[in-house]
Amino acid sequence: MIERGWNKAELSRQSGISPAFICEIVDGTGNPSIKTLEAIAKALNVEAPRLLEHHMNDTWIGDAIKLPPGYERVSAILPTFDAYLVKKKAMETQMKLNKLKSKTSKRKRPSKKS
């Protein structure tokens, strides 16, 4: 939504979902159906599961879905062992991203002067 320059009203218009319900969903108080998630995903031109990813750990998705250069988000169906390996790598990468995010946010904080 943010990377498209849309506000909640525009997402409502594009998805056909009421503005009040969009606000509830964005604020985390709404409980959308699969059909509603699919409408929002279609409006945003993303896969529906991507809308749920930010609830898994502290990811970059809350920051307008802008990943650092050299990173990309993927979704795949894999055999169990391959999925295990990918999840393990994803956890390692998430830890690296969290450290990078932490360093970035520390640089943006104003320094305290006595």
Backbone as XML, in Angstrom:
<?xml version="1.0"?>
<chain id="A" units="angstrom">
  <residue number="1" name="MET">
    <atom name="N" x="0.830" y="-1.179" z="0.000"/>
    <atom name="CA" x="0.000" y="0.000" z="0.000"/>
    <atom name="C" x="0.878" y="1.247" z="0.000"/>
  </residue>
  <residue number="2" name="ILE">
    <atom name="N" x="1.833" y="1.285" z="0.916"/>
    <atom name="CA" x="2.696" y="2.458" z="1.045"/>
    <atom name="C" x="3.565" y="2.632" z="-0.189"/>
  </residue>
  <residue number="3" name="GLU">
    <atom name="N" x="4.145" y="1.507" z="-0.679"/>
    <atom name="CA" x="5.045" y="1.643" z="-1.832"/>
    <atom name="C" x="4.302" y="2.076" z="-3.089"/>
  </residue>
  <residue number="4" name="ARG">
    <atom name="N" x="2.998" y="1.908" z="-3.131"/>
    <atom name="CA" x="2.193" y="2.381" z="-4.259"/>
    <atom name="C" x="1.752" y="3.830" z="-4.078"/>
  </residue>
  <residue number="5" name="GLY">
    <atom name="N" x="1.999" y="4.379" z="-2.898"/>
    <atom name="CA" x="1.552" y="5.738" z="-2.622"/>
    <atom name="C" x="0.067" y="5.794" z="-2.306"/>
  </residue>
  <residue number="6" name="TRP">
    <atom name="N" x="-0.507" y="4.662" z="-1.908"/>
    <atom name="CA" x="-1.934" y="4.599" z="-1.597"/>
    <atom name="C" x="-2.165" y="4.809" z="-0.112"/>
  </residue>
  <residue number="7" name="ASN">
    <atom name="N" x="-3.293" y="5.410" z="0.195"/>
    <atom name="CA" x="-3.750" y="5.449" z="1.575"/>
    <atom name="C" x="-4.839" y="4.387" z="1.730"/>
  </residue>
  <residue number="8" name="LYS">
    <atom name="N" x="-5.427" y="4.310" z="2.899"/>
    <atom name="CA" x="-6.444" y="3.285" z="3.145"/>
    <atom name="C" x="-7.672" y="3.468" z="2.243"/>
  </residue>
  <residue number="9" name="ALA">
    <atom name="N" x="-8.043" y="4.717" z="1.984"/>
    <atom name="CA" x="-9.207" y="4.987" z="1.126"/>
    <atom name="C" x="-8.965" y="4.479" z="-0.296"/>
  </residue>
  <residue number="10" name="GLU">
    <atom name="N" x="-7.745" y="4.670" z="-0.804"/>
    <atom name="CA" x="-7.434" y="4.197" z="-2.157"/>
    <atom name="C" x="-7.419" y="2.671" z="-2.206"/>
  </residue>
  <residue number="11" name="LEU">
    <atom name="N" x="-6.873" y="2.035" z="-1.185"/>
    <atom name="CA" x="-6.897" y="0.575" z="-1.144"/>
    <atom name="C" x="-8.335" y="0.078" z="-1.103"/>
  </residue>
  <residue number="12" name="SER">
    <atom name="N" x="-9.178" y="0.759" z="-0.371"/>
    <atom name="CA" x="-10.595" y="0.404" z="-0.321"/>
    <atom name="C" x="-11.221" y="0.511" z="-1.709"/>
  </residue>
  <residue number="13" name="ARG">
    <atom name="N" x="-10.956" y="1.597" z="-2.382"/>
    <atom name="CA" x="-11.512" y="1.812" z="-3.725"/>
    <atom name="C" x="-11.020" y="0.745" z="-4.697"/>
  </residue>
  <residue number="14" name="GLN">
    <atom name="N" x="-9.731" y="0.452" z="-4.665"/>
    <atom name="CA" x="-9.146" y="-0.505" z="-5.615"/>
    <atom name="C" x="-9.578" y="-1.946" z="-5.338"/>
  </residue>
  <residue number="15" name="SER">
    <atom name="N" x="-9.806" y="-2.276" z="-4.062"/>
    <atom name="CA" x="-10.133" y="-3.659" z="-3.697"/>
    <atom name="C" x="-11.627" y="-3.928" z="-3.596"/>
  </residue>
  <residue number="16" name="GLY">
    <atom name="N" x="-12.419" y="-2.873" z="-3.459"/>
    <atom name="CA" x="-13.859" y="-3.071" z="-3.281"/>
    <atom name="C" x="-14.232" y="-3.429" z="-1.849"/>
  </residue>
  <residue number="17" name="ILE">
    <atom name="N" x="-13.314" y="-3.267" z="-0.923"/>
    <atom name="CA" x="-13.562" y="-3.546" z="0.489"/>
    <atom name="C" x="-13.880" y="-2.217" z="1.178"/>
  </residue>
  <residue number="18" name="SER">
    <atom name="N" x="-14.815" y="-2.222" z="2.118"/>
    <atom name="CA" x="-15.230" y="-0.972" z="2.758"/>
    <atom name="C" x="-14.058" y="-0.284" z="3.456"/>
  </residue>
  <residue number="19" name="PRO">
    <atom name="N" x="-14.060" y="1.054" z="3.453"/>
    <atom name="CA" x="-12.980" y="1.787" z="4.124"/>
    <atom name="C" x="-12.849" y="1.418" z="5.606"/>
  </residue>
  <residue number="20" name="ALA">
    <atom name="N" x="-13.977" y="1.235" z="6.279"/>
    <atom name="CA" x="-13.935" y="0.899" z="7.705"/>
    <atom name="C" x="-13.250" y="-0.454" z="7.923"/>
  </residue>
  <residue number="21" name="PHE">
    <atom name="N" x="-13.556" y="-1.426" z="7.062"/>
    <atom name="CA" x="-12.956" y="-2.746" z="7.226"/>
    <atom name="C" x="-11.476" y="-2.717" z="6.861"/>
  </residue>
  <residue number="22" name="ILE">
    <atom name="N" x="-11.104" y="-1.943" z="5.846"/>
    <atom name="CA" x="-9.679" y="-1.781" z="5.514"/>
    <atom name="C" x="-8.937" y="-1.230" z="6.726"/>
  </residue>
  <residue number="23" name="CYS">
    <atom name="N" x="-9.504" y="-0.230" z="7.392"/>
    <atom name="CA" x="-8.867" y="0.343" z="8.591"/>
    <atom name="C" x="-8.691" y="-0.721" z="9.669"/>
  </residue>
  <residue number="24" name="GLU">
    <atom name="N" x="-9.717" y="-1.541" z="9.886"/>
    <atom name="CA" x="-9.622" y="-2.602" z="10.894"/>
    <atom name="C" x="-8.529" y="-3.609" z="10.532"/>
  </residue>
  <residue number="25" name="ILE">
    <atom name="N" x="-8.449" y="-3.978" z="9.268"/>
    <atom name="CA" x="-7.439" y="-4.943" z="8.825"/>
    <atom name="C" x="-6.039" y="-4.367" z="9.016"/>
  </residue>
  <residue number="26" name="VAL">
    <atom name="N" x="-5.837" y="-3.140" z="8.562"/>
    <atom name="CA" x="-4.525" y="-2.503" z="8.663"/>
    <atom name="C" x="-4.127" y="-2.310" z="10.128"/>
  </residue>
  <residue number="27" name="ASP">
    <atom name="N" x="-5.096" y="-1.980" z="10.970"/>
    <atom name="CA" x="-4.826" y="-1.769" z="12.390"/>
    <atom name="C" x="-4.681" y="-3.072" z="13.170"/>
  </residue>
  <residue number="28" name="GLY">
    <atom name="N" x="-4.997" y="-4.204" z="12.523"/>
    <atom name="CA" x="-4.841" y="-5.493" z="13.171"/>
    <atom name="C" x="-6.034" y="-5.942" z="13.981"/>
  </residue>
  <residue number="29" name="THR">
    <atom name="N" x="-7.153" y="-5.234" z="13.881"/>
    <atom name="CA" x="-8.344" y="-5.623" z="14.632"/>
    <atom name="C" x="-9.363" y="-6.348" z="13.764"/>
  </residue>
  <residue number="30" name="GLY">
    <atom name="N" x="-9.224" y="-6.258" z="12.445"/>
    <atom name="CA" x="-10.154" y="-6.931" z="11.532"/>
    <atom name="C" x="-9.768" y="-8.383" z="11.341"/>
  </residue>
  <residue number="31" name="ASN">
    <atom name="N" x="-10.732" y="-9.196" z="10.969"/>
    <atom name="CA" x="-10.501" y="-10.617" z="10.725"/>
    <atom name="C" x="-10.997" y="-10.939" z="9.309"/>
  </residue>
  <residue number="32" name="PRO">
    <atom name="N" x="-10.182" y="-10.647" z="8.303"/>
    <atom name="CA" x="-10.641" y="-10.800" z="6.920"/>
    <atom name="C" x="-10.759" y="-12.264" z="6.494"/>
  </residue>
  <residue number="33" name="SER">
    <atom name="N" x="-11.703" y="-12.508" z="5.621"/>
    <atom name="CA" x="-11.857" y="-13.837" z="5.025"/>
    <atom name="C" x="-10.807" y="-14.019" z="3.937"/>
  </residue>
  <residue number="34" name="ILE">
    <atom name="N" x="-10.693" y="-15.243" z="3.464"/>
    <atom name="CA" x="-9.777" y="-15.523" z="2.345"/>
    <atom name="C" x="-10.192" y="-14.697" z="1.134"/>
  </residue>
  <residue number="35" name="LYS">
    <atom name="N" x="-11.482" y="-14.598" z="0.889"/>
    <atom name="CA" x="-11.982" y="-13.823" z="-0.251"/>
    <atom name="C" x="-11.567" y="-12.352" z="-0.135"/>
  </residue>
  <residue number="36" name="THR">
    <atom name="N" x="-11.642" y="-11.805" z="1.061"/>
    <atom name="CA" x="-11.227" y="-10.412" z="1.285"/>
    <atom name="C" x="-9.728" y="-10.253" z="1.068"/>
  </residue>
  <residue number="37" name="LEU">
    <atom name="N" x="-8.937" y="-11.186" z="1.609"/>
    <atom name="CA" x="-7.485" y="-11.133" z="1.404"/>
    <atom name="C" x="-7.135" y="-11.229" z="-0.077"/>
  </residue>
  <residue number="38" name="GLU">
    <atom name="N" x="-7.854" y="-12.081" z="-0.798"/>
    <atom name="CA" x="-7.599" y="-12.211" z="-2.233"/>
    <atom name="C" x="-7.929" y="-10.914" z="-2.966"/>
  </residue>
  <residue number="39" name="ALA">
    <atom name="N" x="-8.997" y="-10.226" z="-2.569"/>
    <atom name="CA" x="-9.354" y="-8.949" z="-3.206"/>
    <atom name="C" x="-8.282" y="-7.890" z="-2.941"/>
  </residue>
  <residue number="40" name="ILE">
    <atom name="N" x="-7.788" y="-7.860" z="-1.724"/>
    <atom name="CA" x="-6.737" y="-6.899" z="-1.384"/>
    <atom name="C" x="-5.451" y="-7.241" z="-2.128"/>
  </residue>
  <residue number="41" name="ALA">
    <atom name="N" x="-5.097" y="-8.523" z="-2.148"/>
    <atom name="CA" x="-3.887" y="-8.949" z="-2.853"/>
    <atom name="C" x="-3.977" y="-8.610" z="-4.338"/>
  </residue>
  <residue number="42" name="LYS">
    <atom name="N" x="-5.130" y="-8.842" z="-4.929"/>
    <atom name="CA" x="-5.311" y="-8.529" z="-6.351"/>
    <atom name="C" x="-5.138" y="-7.026" z="-6.587"/>
  </residue>
  <residue number="43" name="ALA">
    <atom name="N" x="-5.723" y="-6.212" z="-5.712"/>
    <atom name="CA" x="-5.595" y="-4.754" z="-5.851"/>
    <atom name="C" x="-4.137" y="-4.317" z="-5.741"/>
  </residue>
  <residue number="44" name="LEU">
    <atom name="N" x="-3.384" y="-4.975" z="-4.850"/>
    <atom name="CA" x="-1.980" y="-4.620" z="-4.639"/>
    <atom name="C" x="-1.040" y="-5.325" z="-5.614"/>
  </residue>
  <residue number="45" name="ASN">
    <atom name="N" x="-1.594" y="-6.261" z="-6.394"/>
    <atom name="CA" x="-0.815" y="-7.037" z="-7.360"/>
    <atom name="C" x="0.288" y="-7.851" z="-6.674"/>
  </residue>
  <residue number="46" name="VAL">
    <atom name="N" x="-0.103" y="-8.523" z="-5.580"/>
    <atom name="CA" x="0.797" y="-9.417" z="-4.856"/>
    <atom name="C" x="0.072" y="-10.725" z="-4.591"/>
  </residue>
  <residue number="47" name="GLU">
    <atom name="N" x="0.821" y="-11.760" z="-4.237"/>
    <atom name="CA" x="0.221" y="-13.029" z="-3.846"/>
    <atom name="C" x="-0.383" y="-12.868" z="-2.453"/>
  </residue>
  <residue number="48" name="ALA">
    <atom name="N" x="-1.537" y="-13.476" z="-2.209"/>
    <atom name="CA" x="-2.233" y="-13.349" z="-0.925"/>
    <atom name="C" x="-1.365" y="-13.731" z="0.278"/>
  </residue>
  <residue number="49" name="PRO">
    <atom name="N" x="-0.571" y="-14.809" z="0.231"/>
    <atom name="CA" x="0.241" y="-15.140" z="1.409"/>
    <atom name="C" x="1.210" y="-14.025" z="1.821"/>
  </residue>
  <residue number="50" name="ARG">
    <atom name="N" x="1.605" y="-13.220" z="0.881"/>
    <atom name="CA" x="2.533" y="-12.128" z="1.202"/>
    <atom name="C" x="1.914" y="-11.132" z="2.184"/>
  </residue>
  <residue number="51" name="LEU">
    <atom name="N" x="0.592" y="-11.029" z="2.169"/>
    <atom name="CA" x="-0.083" y="-10.112" z="3.086"/>
    <atom name="C" x="0.044" y="-10.561" z="4.537"/>
  </residue>
  <residue number="52" name="LEU">
    <atom name="N" x="0.311" y="-11.837" z="4.740"/>
    <atom name="CA" x="0.386" y="-12.378" z="6.093"/>
    <atom name="C" x="1.806" y="-12.456" z="6.628"/>
  </residue>
  <residue number="53" name="GLU">
    <atom name="N" x="2.796" y="-12.248" z="5.804"/>
    <atom name="CA" x="4.185" y="-12.473" z="6.185"/>
    <atom name="C" x="4.668" y="-11.589" z="7.320"/>
  </residue>
  <residue number="54" name="HIS">
    <atom name="N" x="4.184" y="-10.371" z="7.431"/>
    <atom name="CA" x="4.711" y="-9.475" z="8.459"/>
    <atom name="C" x="4.381" y="-9.923" z="9.871"/>
  </residue>
  <residue number="55" name="HIS">
    <atom name="N" x="3.467" y="-10.869" z="10.027"/>
    <atom name="CA" x="3.133" y="-11.355" z="11.366"/>
    <atom name="C" x="4.145" y="-12.372" z="11.872"/>
  </residue>
  <residue number="56" name="MET">
    <atom name="N" x="5.068" y="-12.781" z="11.024"/>
    <atom name="CA" x="6.072" y="-13.767" z="11.411"/>
    <atom name="C" x="7.384" y="-13.052" z="11.701"/>
  </residue>
  <residue number="57" name="ASN">
    <atom name="N" x="7.621" y="-12.755" z="12.967"/>
    <atom name="CA" x="8.828" y="-12.058" z="13.414"/>
    <atom name="C" x="8.785" y="-10.586" z="13.025"/>
  </residue>
  <residue number="58" name="ASP">
    <atom name="N" x="9.844" y="-9.899" z="13.330"/>
    <atom name="CA" x="9.960" y="-8.484" z="13.006"/>
    <atom name="C" x="10.635" y="-8.361" z="11.646"/>
  </residue>
  <residue number="59" name="THR">
    <atom name="N" x="9.839" y="-8.249" z="10.601"/>
    <atom name="CA" x="10.411" y="-8.244" z="9.268"/>
    <atom name="C" x="10.406" y="-6.836" z="8.684"/>
  </residue>
  <residue number="60" name="TRP">
    <atom name="N" x="10.924" y="-6.736" z="7.486"/>
    <atom name="CA" x="10.979" y="-5.462" z="6.782"/>
    <atom name="C" x="9.652" y="-5.120" z="6.125"/>
  </residue>
  <residue number="61" name="ILE">
    <atom name="N" x="8.685" y="-6.020" z="6.196"/>
    <atom name="CA" x="7.439" y="-5.758" z="5.487"/>
    <atom name="C" x="6.720" y="-4.537" z="6.040"/>
  </residue>
  <residue number="62" name="GLY">
    <atom name="N" x="6.875" y="-4.269" z="7.329"/>
    <atom name="CA" x="6.262" y="-3.089" z="7.904"/>
    <atom name="C" x="6.899" y="-1.799" z="7.426"/>
  </residue>
  <residue number="63" name="ASP">
    <atom name="N" x="8.047" y="-1.898" z="6.807"/>
    <atom name="CA" x="8.744" y="-0.729" z="6.289"/>
    <atom name="C" x="8.526" y="-0.596" z="4.787"/>
  </residue>
  <residue number="64" name="ALA">
    <atom name="N" x="7.268" y="-0.576" z="4.409"/>
    <atom name="CA" x="6.871" y="-0.376" z="3.008"/>
    <atom name="C" x="7.413" y="-1.459" z="2.077"/>
  </residue>
  <residue number="65" name="ILE">
    <atom name="N" x="7.655" y="-2.631" z="2.608"/>
    <atom name="CA" x="8.094" y="-3.784" z="1.832"/>
    <atom name="C" x="9.375" y="-3.485" z="1.039"/>
  </residue>
  <residue number="66" name="LYS">
    <atom name="N" x="10.205" y="-2.622" z="1.555"/>
    <atom name="CA" x="11.460" y="-2.303" z="0.871"/>
    <atom name="C" x="12.573" y="-3.119" z="1.507"/>
  </residue>
  <residue number="67" name="LEU">
    <atom name="N" x="13.010" y="-4.130" z="0.814"/>
    <atom name="CA" x="14.126" y="-4.939" z="1.296"/>
    <atom name="C" x="15.432" y="-4.282" z="0.887"/>
  </residue>
  <residue number="68" name="PRO">
    <atom name="N" x="16.487" y="-4.543" z="1.637"/>
    <atom name="CA" x="17.785" y="-3.980" z="1.260"/>
    <atom name="C" x="18.233" y="-4.521" z="-0.095"/>
  </residue>
  <residue number="69" name="PRO">
    <atom name="N" x="19.098" y="-3.810" z="-0.780"/>
    <atom name="CA" x="19.620" y="-4.301" z="-2.060"/>
    <atom name="C" x="20.235" y="-5.692" z="-1.901"/>
  </residue>
  <residue number="70" name="GLY">
    <atom name="N" x="20.004" y="-6.542" z="-2.862"/>
    <atom name="CA" x="20.562" y="-7.884" z="-2.825"/>
    <atom name="C" x="19.651" y="-8.914" z="-2.178"/>
  </residue>
  <residue number="71" name="TYR">
    <atom name="N" x="18.470" y="-8.498" z="-1.707"/>
    <atom name="CA" x="17.511" y="-9.413" z="-1.098"/>
    <atom name="C" x="16.227" y="-9.420" z="-1.917"/>
  </residue>
  <residue number="72" name="GLU">
    <atom name="N" x="15.561" y="-10.552" z="-1.941"/>
    <atom name="CA" x="14.251" y="-10.618" z="-2.565"/>
    <atom name="C" x="13.391" y="-11.611" z="-1.801"/>
  </residue>
  <residue number="73" name="ARG">
    <atom name="N" x="12.098" y="-11.411" z="-1.849"/>
    <atom name="CA" x="11.137" y="-12.266" z="-1.169"/>
    <atom name="C" x="10.660" y="-13.312" z="-2.168"/>
  </residue>
  <residue number="74" name="VAL">
    <atom name="N" x="10.615" y="-14.588" z="-1.743"/>
    <atom name="CA" x="10.171" y="-15.663" z="-2.622"/>
    <atom name="C" x="9.153" y="-16.543" z="-1.900"/>
  </residue>
  <residue number="75" name="SER">
    <atom name="N" x="8.377" y="-17.250" z="-2.679"/>
    <atom name="CA" x="7.421" y="-18.214" z="-2.155"/>
    <atom name="C" x="7.526" y="-19.452" z="-3.027"/>
  </residue>
  <residue number="76" name="ALA">
    <atom name="N" x="7.557" y="-20.638" z="-2.409"/>
    <atom name="CA" x="7.736" y="-21.858" z="-3.193"/>
    <atom name="C" x="7.091" y="-23.044" z="-2.495"/>
  </residue>
  <residue number="77" name="ILE">
    <atom name="N" x="6.763" y="-24.049" z="-3.271"/>
    <atom name="CA" x="6.309" y="-25.330" z="-2.746"/>
    <atom name="C" x="7.460" y="-26.297" z="-2.934"/>
  </residue>
  <residue number="78" name="LEU">
    <atom name="N" x="7.898" y="-26.899" z="-1.813"/>
    <atom name="CA" x="9.093" y="-27.738" z="-1.830"/>
    <atom name="C" x="8.855" y="-29.048" z="-1.086"/>
  </residue>
  <residue number="79" name="PRO">
    <atom name="N" x="9.669" y="-30.067" z="-1.385"/>
    <atom name="CA" x="9.642" y="-31.280" z="-0.559"/>
    <atom name="C" x="10.034" y="-30.916" z="0.878"/>
  </residue>
  <residue number="80" name="THR">
    <atom name="N" x="9.617" y="-31.716" z="1.841"/>
    <atom name="CA" x="9.789" y="-31.415" z="3.261"/>
    <atom name="C" x="11.225" y="-31.045" z="3.636"/>
  </residue>
  <residue number="81" name="PHE">
    <atom name="N" x="12.194" y="-31.842" z="3.222"/>
    <atom name="CA" x="13.573" y="-31.556" z="3.617"/>
    <atom name="C" x="14.070" y="-30.252" z="3.000"/>
  </residue>
  <residue number="82" name="ASP">
    <atom name="N" x="13.754" y="-30.035" z="1.745"/>
    <atom name="CA" x="14.161" y="-28.783" z="1.099"/>
    <atom name="C" x="13.509" y="-27.586" z="1.793"/>
  </residue>
  <residue number="83" name="ALA">
    <atom name="N" x="12.248" y="-27.743" z="2.187"/>
    <atom name="CA" x="11.550" y="-26.671" z="2.898"/>
    <atom name="C" x="12.236" y="-26.392" z="4.232"/>
  </residue>
  <residue number="84" name="TYR">
    <atom name="N" x="12.677" y="-27.441" z="4.918"/>
    <atom name="CA" x="13.409" y="-27.281" z="6.168"/>
    <atom name="C" x="14.679" y="-26.440" z="5.951"/>
  </residue>
  <residue number="85" name="LEU">
    <atom name="N" x="15.421" y="-26.775" z="4.907"/>
    <atom name="CA" x="16.654" y="-26.036" z="4.617"/>
    <atom name="C" x="16.368" y="-24.570" z="4.301"/>
  </residue>
  <residue number="86" name="VAL">
    <atom name="N" x="15.326" y="-24.332" z="3.535"/>
    <atom name="CA" x="14.969" y="-22.961" z="3.175"/>
    <atom name="C" x="14.524" y="-22.192" z="4.424"/>
  </residue>
  <residue number="87" name="LYS">
    <atom name="N" x="13.732" y="-22.821" z="5.286"/>
    <atom name="CA" x="13.292" y="-22.152" z="6.519"/>
    <atom name="C" x="14.484" y="-21.821" z="7.413"/>
  </residue>
  <residue number="88" name="LYS">
    <atom name="N" x="15.435" y="-22.739" z="7.489"/>
    <atom name="CA" x="16.638" y="-22.494" z="8.288"/>
    <atom name="C" x="17.407" y="-21.297" z="7.732"/>
  </residue>
  <residue number="89" name="LYS">
    <atom name="N" x="17.579" y="-21.260" z="6.422"/>
    <atom name="CA" x="18.276" y="-20.136" z="5.777"/>
    <atom name="C" x="17.480" y="-18.843" z="5.970"/>
  </residue>
  <residue number="90" name="ALA">
    <atom name="N" x="16.158" y="-18.940" z="5.903"/>
    <atom name="CA" x="15.313" y="-17.756" z="6.087"/>
    <atom name="C" x="15.481" y="-17.183" z="7.493"/>
  </residue>
  <residue number="91" name="MET">
    <atom name="N" x="15.580" y="-18.058" z="8.487"/>
    <atom name="CA" x="15.781" y="-17.585" z="9.861"/>
    <atom name="C" x="17.134" y="-16.892" z="10.005"/>
  </residue>
  <residue number="92" name="GLU">
    <atom name="N" x="18.163" y="-17.458" z="9.405"/>
    <atom name="CA" x="19.492" y="-16.844" z="9.455"/>
    <atom name="C" x="19.468" y="-15.470" z="8.772"/>
  </residue>
  <residue number="93" name="THR">
    <atom name="N" x="18.821" y="-15.415" z="7.630"/>
    <atom name="CA" x="18.736" y="-14.149" z="6.885"/>
    <atom name="C" x="17.928" y="-13.127" z="7.663"/>
  </residue>
  <residue number="94" name="GLN">
    <atom name="N" x="16.830" y="-13.570" z="8.303"/>
    <atom name="CA" x="16.009" y="-12.657" z="9.093"/>
    <atom name="C" x="16.826" y="-12.040" z="10.226"/>
  </residue>
  <residue number="95" name="MET">
    <atom name="N" x="17.677" y="-12.845" z="10.848"/>
    <atom name="CA" x="18.534" y="-12.315" z="11.923"/>
    <atom name="C" x="19.486" y="-11.258" z="11.362"/>
  </residue>
  <residue number="96" name="LYS">
    <atom name="N" x="20.052" y="-11.501" z="10.175"/>
    <atom name="CA" x="20.936" y="-10.519" z="9.545"/>
    <atom name="C" x="20.174" y="-9.239" z="9.226"/>
  </residue>
  <residue number="97" name="LEU">
    <atom name="N" x="18.954" y="-9.383" z="8.701"/>
    <atom name="CA" x="18.147" y="-8.209" z="8.365"/>
    <atom name="C" x="17.778" y="-7.422" z="9.622"/>
  </residue>
  <residue number="98" name="ASN">
    <atom name="N" x="17.454" y="-8.117" z="10.700"/>
    <atom name="CA" x="17.121" y="-7.426" z="11.944"/>
    <atom name="C" x="18.312" y="-6.629" z="12.461"/>
  </residue>
  <residue number="99" name="LYS">
    <atom name="N" x="19.517" y="-7.204" z="12.362"/>
    <atom name="CA" x="20.718" y="-6.476" z="12.775"/>
    <atom name="C" x="20.941" y="-5.258" z="11.893"/>
  </residue>
  <residue number="100" name="LEU">
    <atom name="N" x="20.765" y="-5.443" z="10.586"/>
    <atom name="CA" x="20.923" y="-4.334" z="9.649"/>
    <atom name="C" x="19.887" y="-3.251" z="9.924"/>
  </residue>
  <residue number="101" name="LYS">
    <atom name="N" x="18.658" y="-3.659" z="10.182"/>
    <atom name="CA" x="17.591" y="-2.704" z="10.480"/>
    <atom name="C" x="17.900" y="-1.944" z="11.758"/>
  </residue>
  <residue number="102" name="SER">
    <atom name="N" x="18.402" y="-2.662" z="12.759"/>
    <atom name="CA" x="18.747" y="-2.045" z="14.033"/>
    <atom name="C" x="19.851" y="-1.003" z="13.844"/>
  </residue>
  <residue number="103" name="LYS">
    <atom name="N" x="20.876" y="-1.341" z="13.075"/>
    <atom name="CA" x="21.967" y="-0.395" z="12.806"/>
    <atom name="C" x="21.452" y="0.827" z="12.068"/>
  </residue>
  <residue number="104" name="THR">
    <atom name="N" x="20.561" y="0.601" z="11.106"/>
    <atom name="CA" x="20.009" y="1.696" z="10.315"/>
    <atom name="C" x="19.182" y="2.628" z="11.190"/>
  </residue>
  <residue number="105" name="SER">
    <atom name="N" x="18.349" y="2.062" z="12.068"/>
    <atom name="CA" x="17.504" y="2.906" z="12.911"/>
    <atom name="C" x="18.331" y="3.655" z="13.953"/>
  </residue>
  <residue number="106" name="LYS">
    <atom name="N" x="19.444" y="3.083" z="14.422"/>
    <atom name="CA" x="20.309" y="3.780" z="15.375"/>
    <atom name="C" x="20.965" y="4.994" z="14.732"/>
  </residue>
  <residue number="107" name="ARG">
    <atom name="N" x="21.316" y="4.881" z="13.448"/>
    <atom name="CA" x="21.938" y="6.012" z="12.741"/>
    <atom name="C" x="20.955" y="7.155" z="12.546"/>
  </residue>
  <residue number="108" name="LYS">
    <atom name="N" x="19.660" y="6.839" z="12.467"/>
    <atom name="CA" x="18.645" y="7.872" z="12.224"/>
    <atom name="C" x="18.246" y="8.619" z="13.487"/>
  </residue>
  <residue number="109" name="ARG">
    <atom name="N" x="18.555" y="8.058" z="14.670"/>
    <atom name="CA" x="18.164" y="8.700" z="15.930"/>
    <atom name="C" x="19.019" y="9.931" z="16.172"/>
  </residue>
  <residue number="110" name="PRO">
    <atom name="N" x="18.391" y="11.013" z="16.635"/>
    <atom name="CA" x="19.184" y="12.212" z="16.948"/>
    <atom name="C" x="20.028" y="11.954" z="18.191"/>
  </residue>
  <residue number="111" name="SER">
    <atom name="N" x="21.204" y="12.515" z="18.194"/>
    <atom name="CA" x="22.102" y="12.325" z="19.340"/>
    <atom name="C" x="21.662" y="13.236" z="20.485"/>
  </residue>
  <residue number="112" name="LYS">
    <atom name="N" x="21.886" y="12.754" z="21.717"/>
    <atom name="CA" x="21.535" y="13.541" z="22.896"/>
    <atom name="C" x="22.726" y="14.416" z="23.270"/>
  </residue>
  <residue number="113" name="LYS">
    <atom name="N" x="22.455" y="15.680" z="23.421"/>
    <atom name="CA" x="23.516" y="16.615" z="23.805"/>
    <atom name="C" x="23.244" y="17.104" z="25.221"/>
  </residue>
  <residue number="114" name="SER">
    <atom name="N" x="24.255" y="17.129" z="26.045"/>
    <atom name="CA" x="24.087" y="17.567" z="27.441"/>
    <atom name="C" x="24.338" y="19.035" z="27.576"/>
  </residue>
</chain>
